[in-house]
């Protein structure tokens, strides 16, 4: 997975962290959760606020 795979990342986070409410997650924590996903192999420095916000919004949609 790459940072651009925001929907796939959101689905993985939803499945792996059902106890986390993405509405209240800090971007630093979200960044670390993404890096810990199995299959994620992009450069950690390539993320930015826009990408993390998109992941967060997709994750929220998965819950709803």
N, CA, C and O atoms as a Tinker XYZ file with bonds, in Angstrom:
   256  protein
     1  N      0.843000   -1.179000    0.000000    73     2
     2  CA     0.000000    0.000000    0.000000    64     1     3
     3  C      0.885000    1.239000    0.000000    63     2     4     5
     4  O      1.992000    1.251000    0.539000    81     3
     5  N      0.355000    2.262000   -0.619000    73     3     6
     6  CA     1.017000    3.559000   -0.659000    64     5     7
     7  C      0.118000    4.601000   -0.008000    63     6     8     9
     8  O     -1.060000    4.342000    0.239000    81     7
     9  N      0.668000    5.771000    0.268000    73     7    10
    10  CA    -0.121000    6.839000    0.872000    64     9    11
    11  C     -1.326000    7.211000    0.016000    63    10    12    13
    12  O     -2.344000    7.663000    0.541000    81    11
    13  N     -1.222000    7.027000   -1.272000    73    11    14
    14  CA    -2.323000    7.377000   -2.168000    64    13    15
    15  C     -3.473000    6.385000   -2.110000    63    14    16    17
    16  O     -4.545000    6.666000   -2.647000    81    15
    17  N     -3.289000    5.251000   -1.484000    73    15    18
    18  CA    -4.335000    4.227000   -1.349000    64    17    19
    19  C     -5.207000    4.502000   -0.124000    63    18    20    21
    20  O     -5.379000    3.635000    0.734000    81    19
    21  N     -5.751000    5.709000   -0.052000    73    19    22
    22  CA    -6.441000    6.147000    1.166000    64    21    23
    23  C     -7.640000    5.281000    1.522000    63    22    24    25
    24  O     -7.876000    5.026000    2.703000    81    23
    25  N     -8.398000    4.825000    0.540000    73    23    26
    26  CA    -9.567000    3.995000    0.841000    64    25    27
    27  C     -9.142000    2.628000    1.374000    63    26    28    29
    28  O     -9.706000    2.138000    2.352000    81    27
    29  N     -8.171000    2.027000    0.748000    73    27    30
    30  CA    -7.673000    0.728000    1.206000    64    29    31
    31  C     -7.084000    0.844000    2.619000    63    30    32    33
    32  O     -7.298000   -0.028000    3.462000    81    31
    33  N     -6.354000    1.911000    2.861000    73    31    34
    34  CA    -5.781000    2.148000    4.194000    64    33    35
    35  C     -6.900000    2.281000    5.219000    63    34    36    37
    36  O     -6.829000    1.694000    6.298000    81    35
    37  N     -7.936000    3.054000    4.885000    73    35    38
    38  CA    -9.053000    3.257000    5.813000    64    37    39
    39  C     -9.742000    1.943000    6.148000    63    38    40    41
    40  O    -10.099000    1.707000    7.302000    81    39
    41  N     -9.932000    1.094000    5.162000    73    39    42
    42  CA   -10.565000   -0.207000    5.396000    64    41    43
    43  C     -9.700000   -1.058000    6.321000    63    42    44    45
    44  O    -10.206000   -1.685000    7.251000    81    43
    45  N     -8.411000   -1.077000    6.065000    73    43    46
    46  CA    -7.485000   -1.836000    6.917000    64    45    47
    47  C     -7.511000   -1.312000    8.353000    63    46    48    49
    48  O     -7.536000   -2.100000    9.299000    81    47
    49  N     -7.505000    0.003000    8.519000    73    47    50
    50  CA    -7.543000    0.579000    9.867000    64    49    51
    51  C     -8.849000    0.226000   10.569000    63    50    52    53
    52  O     -8.854000   -0.091000   11.759000    81    51
    53  N     -9.946000    0.281000    9.837000    73    51    54
    54  CA   -11.258000   -0.065000   10.398000    64    53    55
    55  C    -11.267000   -1.510000   10.898000    63    54    56    57
    56  O    -11.792000   -1.801000   11.973000    81    55
    57  N    -10.688000   -2.400000   10.116000    73    55    58
    58  CA   -10.669000   -3.814000   10.477000    64    57    59
    59  C     -9.686000   -4.116000   11.603000    63    58    60    61
    60  O     -9.976000   -4.947000   12.465000    81    59
    61  N     -8.549000   -3.468000   11.610000    73    59    62
    62  CA    -7.492000   -3.778000   12.576000    64    61    63
    63  C     -7.628000   -3.014000   13.900000    63    62    64    65
    64  O     -7.077000   -3.434000   14.918000    81    63
    65  N     -8.353000   -1.905000   13.887000    73    63    66
    66  CA    -8.467000   -1.079000   15.094000    64    65    67
    67  C     -9.919000   -0.675000   15.346000    63    66    68    69
    68  O    -10.251000    0.510000   15.298000    81    67
    69  N    -10.781000   -1.652000   15.612000    73    67    70
    70  CA   -12.203000   -1.339000   15.822000    64    69    71
    71  C    -12.457000   -0.520000   17.092000    63    70    72    73
    72  O    -13.519000    0.084000   17.243000    81    71
    73  N    -11.495000   -0.505000   17.987000    73    71    74
    74  CA   -11.646000    0.226000   19.244000    64    73    75
    75  C    -11.245000    1.693000   19.129000    63    74    76    77
    76  O    -11.439000    2.455000   20.076000    81    75
    77  N    -10.692000    2.102000   17.992000    73    75    78
    78  CA   -10.235000    3.481000   17.797000    64    77    79
    79  C    -11.328000    4.272000   17.087000    63    78    80    81
    80  O    -11.861000    3.831000   16.069000    81    79
    81  N    -11.657000    5.441000   17.629000    73    79    82
    82  CA   -12.619000    6.324000   16.986000    64    81    83
    83  C    -11.835000    7.333000   16.145000    63    82    84    85
    84  O    -11.162000    8.202000   16.699000    81    83
    85  N    -11.913000    7.230000   14.815000    73    83    86
    86  CA   -11.116000    8.100000   13.961000    64    85    87
    87  C    -11.517000    9.574000   14.021000    63    86    88    89
    88  O    -10.775000   10.438000   13.555000    81    87
    89  N    -12.677000    9.861000   14.588000    73    87    90
    90  CA   -13.095000   11.259000   14.712000    64    89    91
    91  C    -12.195000   12.033000   15.680000    63    90    92    93
    92  O    -12.086000   13.256000   15.591000    81    91
    93  N    -11.566000   11.326000   16.584000    73    91    94
    94  CA   -10.795000   11.988000   17.639000    64    93    95
    95  C     -9.316000   11.639000   17.616000    63    94    96    97
    96  O     -8.601000   11.938000   18.573000    81    95
    97  N     -8.843000   11.017000   16.552000    73    95    98
    98  CA    -7.447000   10.599000   16.500000    64    97    99
    99  C     -6.553000   11.766000   16.080000    63    98   100   101
   100  O     -6.911000   12.553000   15.204000    81    99
   101  N     -5.407000   11.863000   16.706000    73    99   102
   102  CA    -4.409000   12.857000   16.308000    64   101   103
   103  C     -3.726000   12.389000   15.034000    63   102   104   105
   104  O     -3.551000   11.189000   14.827000    81   103
   105  N     -3.343000   13.318000   14.189000    73   103   106
   106  CA    -2.692000   12.941000   12.941000    64   105   107
   107  C     -1.375000   12.215000   13.190000    63   106   108   109
   108  O     -0.989000   11.352000   12.402000    81   107
   109  N     -0.687000   12.549000   14.266000    73   107   110
   110  CA     0.559000   11.831000   14.568000    64   109   111
   111  C      0.266000   10.370000   14.900000    63   110   112   113
   112  O      1.017000    9.479000   14.504000    81   111
   113  N     -0.810000   10.126000   15.616000    73   111   114
   114  CA    -1.203000    8.747000   15.936000    64   113   115
   115  C     -1.691000    8.022000   14.690000    63   114   116   117
   116  O     -1.374000    6.849000   14.490000    81   115
   117  N     -2.457000    8.705000   13.854000    73   115   118
   118  CA    -2.934000    8.109000   12.610000    64   117   119
   119  C     -1.755000    7.732000   11.720000    63   118   120   121
   120  O     -1.735000    6.655000   11.124000    81   119
   121  N     -0.790000    8.613000   11.637000    73   119   122
   122  CA     0.411000    8.357000   10.839000    64   121   123
   123  C      1.092000    7.073000   11.302000    63   122   124   125
   124  O      1.478000    6.233000   10.490000    81   123
   125  N      1.231000    6.935000   12.610000    73   123   126
   126  CA     1.880000    5.734000   13.163000    64   125   127
   127  C      1.060000    4.468000   12.922000    63   126   128   129
   128  O      1.624000    3.407000   12.658000    81   127
   129  N     -0.256000    4.571000   13.012000    73   127   130
   130  CA    -1.103000    3.401000   12.743000    64   129   131
   131  C     -0.963000    2.959000   11.289000    63   130   132   133
   132  O     -0.898000    1.763000   11.005000    81   131
   133  N     -0.916000    3.913000   10.381000    73   131   134
   134  CA    -0.754000    3.576000    8.963000    64   133   135
   135  C      0.585000    2.886000    8.738000    63   134   136   137
   136  O      0.658000    1.875000    8.040000    81   135
   137  N      1.636000    3.427000    9.326000    73   135   138
   138  CA     2.963000    2.836000    9.151000    64   137   139
   139  C      3.027000    1.411000    9.683000    63   138   140   141
   140  O      3.816000    0.602000    9.196000    81   139
   141  N      2.207000    1.102000   10.673000    73   139   142
   142  CA     2.235000   -0.234000   11.277000    64   141   143
   143  C      1.400000   -1.261000   10.517000    63   142   144   145
   144  O      1.440000   -2.448000   10.839000    81   143
   145  N      0.648000   -0.821000    9.518000    73   143   146
   146  CA    -0.183000   -1.759000    8.762000    64   145   147
   147  C      0.678000   -2.716000    7.954000    63   146   148   149
   148  O      1.653000   -2.318000    7.316000    81   147
   149  N      0.294000   -3.991000    7.995000    73   147   150
   150  CA     0.977000   -4.985000    7.185000    64   149   151
   151  C      0.691000   -4.676000    5.717000    63   150   152   153
   152  O     -0.462000   -4.462000    5.343000    81   151
   153  N      1.697000   -4.652000    4.912000    73   151   154
   154  CA     1.512000   -4.359000    3.501000    64   153   155
   155  C      1.735000   -2.908000    3.134000    63   154   156   157
   156  O      1.779000   -2.560000    1.954000    81   155
   157  N      1.875000   -2.059000    4.142000    73   155   158
   158  CA     2.166000   -0.658000    3.845000    64   157   159
   159  C      3.667000   -0.520000    3.654000    63   158   160   161
   160  O      4.448000   -0.881000    4.535000    81   159
   161  N      4.066000   -0.001000    2.510000    73   159   162
   162  CA     5.500000    0.078000    2.237000    64   161   163
   163  C      5.896000    1.358000    1.507000    63   162   164   165
   164  O      6.741000    1.328000    0.613000    81   163
   165  N      5.292000    2.471000    1.884000    73   163   166
   166  CA     5.639000    3.752000    1.289000    64   165   167
   167  C      6.559000    4.526000    2.235000    63   166   168   169
   168  O      6.700000    4.177000    3.407000    81   167
   169  N      7.159000    5.548000    1.723000    73   167   170
   170  CA     8.065000    6.398000    2.490000    64   169   171
   171  C      7.267000    7.170000    3.547000    63   170   172   173
   172  O      6.333000    7.889000    3.192000    81   171
   173  N      7.608000    7.039000    4.832000    73   171   174
   174  CA     6.873000    7.748000    5.881000    64   173   175
   175  C      6.856000    9.266000    5.686000    63   174   176   177
   176  O      5.914000    9.933000    6.115000    81   175
   177  N      7.865000    9.804000    5.056000    73   175   178
   178  CA     7.960000   11.251000    4.866000    64   177   179
   179  C      7.042000   11.769000    3.761000    63   178   180   181
   180  O      6.890000   12.980000    3.605000    81   179
   181  N      6.431000   10.873000    2.996000    73   179   182
   182  CA     5.568000   11.300000    1.896000    64   181   183
   183  C      4.150000   11.638000    2.335000    63   182   184   185
   184  O      3.348000   12.098000    1.522000    81   183
   185  N      3.832000   11.423000    3.581000    73   183   186
   186  CA     2.488000   11.765000    4.044000    64   185   187
   187  C      2.415000   13.267000    4.296000    63   186   188   189
   188  O      3.430000   13.941000    4.472000    81   187
   189  N      1.194000   13.763000    4.308000    73   187   190
   190  CA     0.976000   15.162000    4.653000    64   189   191
   191  C     -0.420000   15.289000    5.258000    63   190   192   193
   192  O     -1.162000   14.310000    5.337000    81   191
   193  N     -0.762000   16.479000    5.675000    73   191   194
   194  CA    -2.034000   16.688000    6.359000    64   193   195
   195  C     -3.218000   16.336000    5.459000    63   194   196   197
   196  O     -4.204000   15.771000    5.933000    81   195
   197  N     -3.135000   16.657000    4.182000    73   195   198
   198  CA    -4.227000   16.368000    3.258000    64   197   199
   199  C     -4.458000   14.863000    3.123000    63   198   200   201
   200  O     -5.601000   14.407000    3.123000    81   199
   201  N     -3.387000   14.100000    3.010000    73   199   202
   202  CA    -3.502000   12.640000    2.896000    64   201   203
   203  C     -4.077000   12.048000    4.178000    63   202   204   205
   204  O     -4.981000   11.213000    4.126000    81   203
   205  N     -3.562000   12.474000    5.320000    73   203   206
   206  CA    -4.049000   11.946000    6.595000    64   205   207
   207  C     -5.515000   12.300000    6.819000    63   206   208   209
   208  O     -6.282000   11.491000    7.342000    81   207
   209  N     -5.900000   13.509000    6.422000    73   207   210
   210  CA    -7.299000   13.903000    6.553000    64   209   211
   211  C     -8.188000   13.047000    5.653000    63   210   212   213
   212  O     -9.292000   12.674000    6.050000    81   211
   213  N     -7.729000   12.740000    4.476000    73   211   214
   214  CA    -8.488000   11.893000    3.566000    64   213   215
   215  C     -8.632000   10.480000    4.117000    63   214   216   217
   216  O     -9.704000    9.882000    4.021000    81   215
   217  N     -7.565000    9.948000    4.689000    73   215   218
   218  CA    -7.634000    8.629000    5.329000    64   217   219
   219  C     -8.637000    8.664000    6.475000    63   218   220   221
   220  O     -9.463000    7.762000    6.613000    81   219
   221  N     -8.560000    9.698000    7.289000    73   219   222
   222  CA    -9.466000    9.840000    8.423000    64   221   223
   223  C    -10.924000    9.897000    7.958000    63   222   224   225
   224  O    -11.777000    9.226000    8.538000    81   223
   225  N    -11.218000   10.674000    6.936000    73   223   226
   226  CA   -12.587000   10.794000    6.441000    64   225   227
   227  C    -13.098000    9.462000    5.877000    63   226   228   229
   228  O    -14.253000    9.096000    6.094000    81   227
   229  N    -12.242000    8.747000    5.161000    73   227   230
   230  CA   -12.634000    7.437000    4.634000    64   229   231
   231  C    -12.866000    6.445000    5.760000    63   230   232   233
   232  O    -13.778000    5.623000    5.680000    81   231
   233  N    -12.067000    6.507000    6.792000    73   231   234
   234  CA   -12.232000    5.620000    7.951000    64   233   235
   235  C    -13.569000    5.913000    8.637000    63   234   236   237
   236  O    -14.292000    4.988000    9.010000    81   235
   237  N    -13.890000    7.173000    8.801000    73   235   238
   238  CA   -15.170000    7.556000    9.409000    64   237   239
   239  C    -16.325000    7.027000    8.567000    63   238   240   241
   240  O    -17.315000    6.543000    9.115000    81   239
   241  N    -16.212000    7.112000    7.253000    73   239   242
   242  CA   -17.248000    6.587000    6.373000    64   241   243
   243  C    -17.409000    5.074000    6.528000    63   242   244   245
   244  O    -18.521000    4.554000    6.433000    81   243
   245  N    -16.318000    4.379000    6.764000    73   243   246
   246  CA   -16.393000    2.922000    6.982000    64   245   247
   247  C    -17.207000    2.609000    8.237000    63   246   248   249
   248  O    -17.955000    1.631000    8.263000    81   247
   249  N    -17.067000    3.418000    9.258000    73   247   250
   250  CA   -17.800000    3.205000   10.509000    64   249   251
   251  C    -19.277000    3.486000   10.313000    63   250   252   253
   252  O    -20.136000    2.744000   10.791000    81   251
   253  N    -19.560000    4.567000    9.602000    73   251   254
   254  CA   -20.957000    4.969000    9.395000    64   253   255
   255  C    -21.573000    4.049000    8.372000    63   254   256
   256  O    -22.748000    4.198000    8.037000    81   255
